[in-house]
């Protein structure tokens, strides 16, 4: 029974890695230009984080951090004279 649970856990981690990779690719600035696209990205990142919360797979945890970072505002350097 424990072996089956471990297999399911590994399969879920693999699915999360694939899903996280897709969301990360969609988080690129030229893809999420509109307010609606940013809102959809935020929903996807939050859903991923909820699913990844109990994972112990380092790849899933890293993707979770990377995806959360995509939601932070992008700062631009402005020079004044």
C-alpha positions as CSV (number, residue, x, y, z in Angstrom):
1,X,0.0,0.0,0.0
2,X,2.8,2.5,0.9
3,X,4.5,1.7,-2.4
4,X,1.4,2.6,-4.3
5,X,1.1,5.8,-2.4
6,X,4.7,6.6,-3.2
7,X,4.1,6.0,-6.9
8,X,1.1,8.2,-6.9
9,X,3.0,10.9,-5.1
10,X,5.8,10.7,-7.7
11,X,3.3,10.8,-10.6
12,X,1.7,13.9,-9.1
13,X,5.1,15.6,-8.7
14,X,5.8,14.9,-12.4
15,X,2.5,16.4,-13.4
16,X,3.2,19.5,-11.3
17,X,6.6,19.9,-12.8
18,X,5.1,19.8,-16.3
19,X,2.2,22.1,-15.4
20,X,4.6,24.6,-13.6
21,X,6.8,24.6,-16.7
22,X,3.8,25.5,-18.9
23,X,2.7,28.3,-16.6
24,X,6.2,29.6,-16.3
25,X,6.5,29.8,-20.1
26,X,3.2,31.7,-20.2
27,X,4.4,34.2,-17.6
28,X,6.8,35.8,-20.1
29,X,6.1,39.6,-20.3
30,X,5.2,39.6,-24.0
31,X,2.6,36.9,-23.4
32,X,0.9,38.6,-20.3
33,X,0.6,42.1,-21.7
34,X,-3.1,42.7,-20.8
35,X,-4.8,43.0,-17.4
36,X,-6.8,39.9,-18.2
37,X,-3.7,37.9,-19.0
38,X,-2.0,39.0,-15.8
39,X,-5.2,38.1,-13.8
40,X,-5.2,34.7,-15.4
41,X,-1.6,34.2,-14.7
42,X,-2.2,35.1,-11.0
43,X,-5.0,32.6,-10.8
44,X,-2.8,29.9,-12.4
45,X,0.1,30.6,-10.1
46,X,-2.2,30.5,-7.0
47,X,-3.7,27.2,-8.1
48,X,-0.2,25.8,-8.7
49,X,0.9,27.0,-5.3
50,X,-2.1,25.3,-3.6
51,X,-1.3,22.0,-5.3
52,X,2.5,22.3,-4.7
53,X,2.1,23.2,-1.0
54,X,2.5,19.6,0.2
55,X,5.1,18.5,-2.3
56,X,8.6,17.7,-1.1
57,X,10.0,17.5,-4.6
58,X,12.7,20.2,-4.9
59,X,11.8,20.8,-8.6
60,X,8.1,21.6,-7.6
61,X,9.2,23.8,-4.7
62,X,11.6,25.8,-7.0
63,X,8.9,26.2,-9.7
64,X,6.6,27.5,-7.0
65,X,9.1,30.1,-6.0
66,X,9.8,31.0,-9.6
67,X,6.1,31.4,-10.4
68,X,5.4,33.5,-7.3
69,X,8.3,35.8,-8.4
70,X,6.5,36.3,-11.8
71,X,3.6,38.0,-9.9
72,X,5.9,40.7,-8.4
73,X,5.8,44.0,-10.2
74,X,8.5,44.5,-12.7
75,X,10.5,47.6,-11.8
76,X,12.2,49.8,-14.4
77,X,15.1,52.0,-13.8
78,X,14.4,55.6,-14.7
79,X,17.1,58.1,-15.0
80,X,16.4,61.7,-14.3
81,X,18.5,64.7,-15.2
